[in-house]
Amino acid sequence: MNVRHMAGAAYRALTTKKEGPSLYDLCDPVFLGRKGGDAHIAKFYKTALGNPALRPLLRRAGLPELRDAVRFRALRDALTRARDEQAPDWTEIGKPVADLLDTIQLQHPRPKRITTPARMPRPADIDSAIRACGDHLLRSYDRNGFVPTYAAFNLIGDPDLRGREFVAALTGLNSRGYKNSTLLFNLARVFIARSPAGELINPPWIGIAEPMWEPMQIRHRSAYYDAFFVEALLSFIDTGLGSPDDVAASRKMIADMIDFCLKISREEVRAPDGSPFSVVTALAPPPHPRFSRFFARIKQDLGFGIYVPDCDTTACSISAATQVGSTDPMLDQPLIDFYAGYQVRGGANEPLVTVPLNDHIDYDGAIATWIDNLAGERPFGNDLDPTLNLDVLEVSFRNCARWQIIETPKRLDTVRRIVGFHRRLVSSGAFTDPKSHVYYLPELYCAYFGRCYAAFRALPEHAQRAIDPEGTFEIVRGKVLDYVQDELVTAEMNPFDAALALIALGHLGAEQAHFVPALHCILNALGEGGRHGPFKAYEWNKMKTPTRILVGGPEVTSAFVLMGLALARKMMMQRPAGA
């Protein structure tokens, strides 16, 4: 973070000439001091947008076109209808906001090309970095009683969520509170992006994954995160670099996290065909998410009171439990049967995806994200993310024999259709487009494909042929390697980008020369996290609605760096340079 840039942006935001009505000129008369109508939208406005911290930055952020009395009135009338009507027409309410959204210019990072180093770093330096990351995870668990992850709001929003996508979200979301927050956050985005406040809220950074430098970060715990911390600790143990005490502590942490995934976060649901299944919820009931009292109240006020299970958290939790040899009966469920009920079939059940933010890709064969709970709630609507579908494949490969996937034609067909979805996505090149992904970066898709590919190649040859008779995995491997080797590691990276590159390169069997830039990036950045850990917090995953919400943390960076370095180290030991 450039302190001079931040200071200059703050000064410009506080002193800029006001060019037209501000967010507060528009919204204060609608939402402050009014009784009646939907109580949540007024509370959300006051909490999230009308608070004393944000007002000084946006009070001079005006839009010239709102000097037009007709346009101003149309926008205010839409907000009033959202406040007062019991069953608002969200398409009509969203239209004037969508028109404004299409005036803002945002873009994804475009890292500049660099001259990459040629010499491999010293093995001792790689080992030291692995130990630092492992020690960070152990110390964090010892201090907190769990390994925390953090969420942070970036109010400028996602570059891919423009007017069309905004209306699709507004009409496809199921929760009134979530519609309210999506409406107001996206209205605020326009005032932020078109004023100097945007430079303060969204300063530039190096690499692809966004640093999480927002001052308000919400610490919490989820089974999804614990599952990946388990994999990181397994990597740490496998390196042999930890002391006996480190290994014992790691195994204790792993046992606790698996228990959190399979017992505390367990939820009973019914598949679309009515069959009972145990799945894993995105956020366990209080107090298990470990929110502070302050943020627990804020979360409720902002309309995020209900969370439901999701296919990704379930897949990753079962995968982690499988890797550690868990005997929990939950693993015996043929989970692929459950996923089949959430698999999109062209023309047959496409309404399953109610928030089609990435409908330029072909959904056929892919699994949707959110699972209806027993009460039938799906508060976020439903969407579809390619990386989630890699996790579904990965857990299916790890449990291929247990779930009798090859022996059961219907299960084999479900898996093959997911494989076909990825073949079309990658062959078209759409996997490199951030717009194709709802919750993740294209670079993370590459890393997770590597993880999935390794699980696939661990299957017996007859199982590989049955699942992939057309050689899709080798086709996708080549495309992903080309992207990582020719694009990602030849440009400026931050440590999280570099970790993702190493995970992809390591699992996909790349030549060692391609590891070198990512290794140097990580080792040169070691210590950047200061008192928080070896590295800073970066974007691991995100939400695009109601605004851009990043999830990550210093511990997350340590976990991914550890996994990437451990893979690189293993490859170097198996194939010494020049051998």
C-alpha positions, -999 to 999 in steps of 0.1 A, spaced: 0 0 0 14 34 -10 9 58 18 14 88 -4 -12 76 -28 -37 70 0 -31 104 15 -35 121 -18 -67 102 -26 -82 110 8 -74 147 3 -90 148 -32 -121 130 -19 -125 155 9 -119 186 -12 -132 178 -47 -157 201 -63 -192 187 -61 -206 182 -96 -242 172 -88 -264 155 -62 -246 131 -39 -257 97 -27 -269 114 5 -289 141 -13 -307 112 -31 -311 87 -2 -313 106 31 -350 118 25 -360 82 16 -343 62 43 -337 85 74 -364 95 98 -391 75 80 -415 50 95 -433 23 76 -423 1 47 -395 -24 48 -375 -18 80 -344 -36 68 -336 -13 39 -335 18 60 -314 0 86 -290 -12 59 -286 23 45 -278 38 78 -254 10 88 -235 4 56 -237 36 36 -249 65 58 -224 59 86 -200 86 99 -169 70 84 -181 69 48 -201 102 47 -171 126 46 -156 106 17 -188 106 -4 -205 139 6 -188 157 -24 -192 128 -48 -219 141 -70 -232 129 -104 -239 157 -130 -267 138 -148 -287 138 -115 -291 176 -120 -318 165 -144 -349 167 -123 -367 139 -142 -338 115 -139 -333 123 -102 -370 118 -95 -371 85 -113 -342 72 -92 -357 84 -60 -391 69 -69 -374 36 -75 -358 37 -40 -391 46 -25 -409 17 -41 -381 -6 -28 -388 8 7 -426 8 6 -439 -20 -16 -446 -54 -2 -438 -71 -35 -417 -47 -55 -410 -50 -92 -373 -54 -89 -366 -52 -127 -382 -18 -128 -366 -7 -96 -332 -18 -108 -333 -1 -142 -323 34 -133 -295 21 -111 -284 -3 -139 -282 27 -163 -258 44 -139 -237 13 -134 -230 12 -171 -213 46 -169 -185 34 -146 -152 22 -159 -135 -6 -139 -110 -32 -151 -93 -63 -138 -56 -61 -130 -32 -62 -159 2 -70 -145 31 -58 -166 56 -82 -181 89 -86 -164 122 -102 -170 121 -134 -150 150 -147 -130 168 -178 -144 185 -193 -114 167 -216 -90 167 -203 -54 187 -222 -27 168 -252 -13 176 -240 22 157 -208 16 127 -227 4 128 -249 35 130 -218 57 99 -203 41 80 -236 45 89 -237 82 78 -201 86 44 -208 71 39 -240 91 49 -222 123 25 -193 115 -4 -218 112 5 -235 144 9 -203 164 -23 -189 151 -42 -220 162 -26 -220 196 -35 -183 200 -70 -184 187 -82 -219 192 -88 -221 155 -71 -208 123 -91 -176 114 -100 -163 80 -112 -127 73 -138 -111 51 -135 -75 39 -159 -53 18 -146 -35 -13 -174 -10 -20 -162 -2 -55 -176 -37 -65 -165 -61 -92 -156 -50 -127 -178 -77 -142 -210 -67 -124 -225 -41 -146 -261 -31 -153 -272 -63 -169 -257 -85 -142 -270 -63 -115 -306 -67 -127 -301 -104 -130 -289 -106 -94 -316 -83 -81 -343 -104 -97 -327 -138 -90 -319 -135 -53 -344 -149 -30 -339 -129 2 -356 -95 5 -327 -83 27 -301 -95 1 -320 -77 -26 -320 -45 -5 -282 -47 1 -275 -55 -36 -296 -25 -47 -280 0 -23 -244 -12 -26 -246 -10 -64 -261 24 -63 -232 35 -40 -207 20 -64 -215 46 -90 -208 75 -67 -176 59 -54 -161 48 -88 -168 83 -104 -151 103 -76 -117 105 -60 -131 83 -32 -126 54 -56 -88 58 -56 -89 55 -18 -113 26 -16 -97 7 -45 -60 16 -47 -37 -1 -72 -18 -33 -63 8 -56 -78 -3 -89 -93 -37 -105 -96 -51 -115 -62 -63 -83 -44 -46 -74 -11 -70 -71 18 -60 -38 32 -95 -26 41 -95 -14 77 -127 -34 86 -120 -71 84 -145 -96 98 -127 -126 114 -146 -159 112 -144 -197 109 -159 -219 82 -156 -256 74 -145 -246 38 -115 -228 52 -107 -256 78 -107 -282 50 -79 -263 32 -60 -257 63 -60 -295 68 -45 -299 33 -18 -273 41 -9 -291 74 -8 -324 56 17 -308 31 37 -295 61 39 -330 77 48 -346 43 79 -323 39 95 -337 71 106 -301 80 86 -299 112 99 -310 146 82 -339 164 63 -314 184 52 -296 153 39 -328 138 20 -337 169 5 -302 171 -4 -304 134 -22 -338 138 -41 -324 168 -52 -294 147 -62 -317 118 -84 -338 141 -101 -307 155 -107 -293 120 -122 -325 106 -145 -327 136 -155 -291 129 -163 -300 93 -181 -332 98 -198 -328 131 -202 -291 141 -209 -279 105 -230 -309 95 -265 -303 83 -293 -327 73 -310 -319 40 -330 -336 13 -318 -340 -23 -341 -327 -50 -356 -362 -53 -364 -363 -16 -335 -385 -5 -320 -376 29 -283 -365 29 -258 -351 54 -240 -321 40 -217 -293 53 -230 -258 59 -212 -226 49 -215 -211 84 -222 -233 114 -247 -219 140 -234 -194 166 -210 -194 184 -190 -216 161 -183 -190 133 -164 -171 160 -177 -136 149 -172 -109 175 -204 -96 191 -200 -64 171 -198 -81 137 -224 -106 145 -249 -77 150 -236 -60 118 -240 -92 98 -276 -94 109 -283 -57 102 -268 -60 67 -292 -89 58 -268 -118 60 -287 -136 87 -294 -169 70 -267 -192 55 -274 -225 38 -252 -254 29 -233 -253 -3 -218 -279 -27 -183 -266 -25 -179 -266 13 -194 -301 14 -170 -314 -13 -139 -299 2 -148 -311 37 -154 -347 26 -122 -345 5 -101 -334 35 -117 -361 57 -109 -387 31 -73 -376 29 -68 -381 66 -85 -415 67 -116 -405 85 -141 -433 92 -171 -411 98 -202 -427 82 -208 -394 64 -181 -404 39 -200 -435 30 -229 -415 14 -226 -416 -24 -224 -379 -25 -223 -379 -63 -260 -390 -62 -268 -358 -43 -248 -336 -67 -267 -352 -96 -298 -334 -84 -280 -300 -87 -266 -308 -121 -278 -285 -149 -293 -302 -179 -296 -280 -209 -332 -268 -212 -345 -292 -185 -336 -275 -152 -318 -243 -162 -340 -222 -139 -319 -239 -111 -294 -211 -118 -314 -180 -108 -284 -156 -107 -267 -162 -140 -238 -138 -137 -216 -158 -161 -242 -171 -185 -218 -166 -215 -205 -201 -206 -223 -233 -213 -237 -246 -179 -247 -280 -192 -233 -307 -169 -221 -284 -142 -233 -284 -105 -249 -253 -90 -236 -238 -58 -262 -235 -30 -282 -263 -13 -318 -258 -1 -320 -264 37 -348 -284 52 -369 -252 55 -365 -247 17 -344 -216 21 -320 -206 -6 -315 -169 4 -288 -161 -22 -307 -176 -51 -284 -200 -70 -254 -195 -93 -228 -217 -109 -190 -215 -105 -164 -236 -126 -139 -240 -97 -166 -255 -75 -171 -281 -101 -134 -291 -99 -139 -297 -62 -169 -319 -69 -147 -340 -93 -118 -341 -69 -138 -355 -40 -155 -380 -65 -121 -393 -76 -109 -397 -40 -140 -417 -32 -144 -434 -66 -143 -470 -53 -162 -462 -21 -191 -447 -40 -189 -473 -68 -188 -446 -95 -174 -468 -123 -198 -496 -115 -229 -474 -114 -239 -460 -149 -259 -431 -135 -230 -420 -113 -205 -424 -141 -227 -403 -164 -229 -375 -138 -191 -374 -135 -186 -375 -172 -209 -346 -178 -190 -325 -153 -158 -334 -171 -175 -324 -204 -184 -290 -189 -147 -283 -181 -136 -295 -215 -159 -269 -232 -149 -242 -208 -112 -246 -212 -112 -254 -249 -131 -222 -256 -105 -202 -236 -132 -188 -213 -115 -202 -182 -90 -173 -184 -118 -147 -183 -126 -134 -148 -162 -130 -159 -165 -168 -162 -159 -172 -125 -184 -162 -97 -163 -168 -66 -127 -173 -77 -99 -160 -99 -89 -178 -131 -55 -183 -115 -72 -202 -87 -91 -223 -112 -57 -233 -126 -44 -243 -91 -75 -262 -83 -74 -280 -116 -39 -292 -107 -53 -305 -74 -81 -323 -93 -57 -336 -119 -35 -352 -92 -66 -370 -77 -76 -382 -112 -41 -396 -120 -41 -414 -87 -70 -436 -99 -64 -470 -115 -59 -468 -152 -92 -486 -160 -111 -460 -139 -93 -431 -157 -103 -446 -191 -139 -451 -179 -143 -415 -166 -124 -398 -194 -125 -419 -226 -118 -388 -248 -86 -376 -230 -101 -344 -216 -78 -342 -187 -47 -341 -209 -63 -315 -231 -72 -293 -202 -37 -299 -186 -21 -285 -217 -43 -254 -218 -38 -246 -181 -1 -251 -183 2 -228 -212 -17 -201 -194 3 -204 -162 37 -207 -179 31 -181 -206 9 -156 -188 10 -158 -150 46 -164 -142 60 -141 -169 42 -110 -153 44 -93 -120 30 -114 -92 23 -111 -55 30 -141 -32 -6 -154 -35 -4 -154 -73 29 -172 -71 16 -198 -47 -13 -206 -71 12 -209 -99 33 -234 -80 3 -255 -71 -7 -257 -107 28 -263 -120 37 -288 -93 6 -310 -98 7 -308 -136 43 -318 -138 58 -287 -154 95 -283 -161 114 -268 -132 124 -237 -151 88 -225 -149 89 -227 -111 117 -202 -108 98 -168 -111 72 -179 -86 97 -192 -61 117 -159 -62 85 -139 -58 76 -157 -26 110 -157 -11 115 -120 -19 82 -112 -2 89 -132 29 84 -110 59 60 -86 42 32 -95 67 51 -79 97 35 -89 130 5 -106 112 26 -134 97 52 -142 69 29 -126 43 1 -102 39 -36 -111 34 -47 -116 -2 -79 -125 -20 -86 -162 -19 -123 -161 -29 -149 -134 -33 -186 -127 -37 -198 -103 -64 -231 -96 -47 -242 -76 -29 -208 -60 -36 -173 -73 -39 -166 -91 -6 -131 -106 -4 -122 -136 18 -86 -144 28 -61 -136 55 -25 -138 65 -30 -175 76 -46 -182 42 -16 -169 24 7 -190 45 -14 -221 38 -13 -216 0 24 -206 0 32 -237 21 13 -260 -3 30 -244 -33 65 -245 -19 60 -281 -7 50 -292 -42 79 -274 -58 103 -289 -32 90 -324 -39 94 -320 -76 130 -307 -71 139 -336 -50 125 -361 -74 141 -345 -105 172 -325 -95 180 -297 -120 202 -310 -148 195 -347 -139 
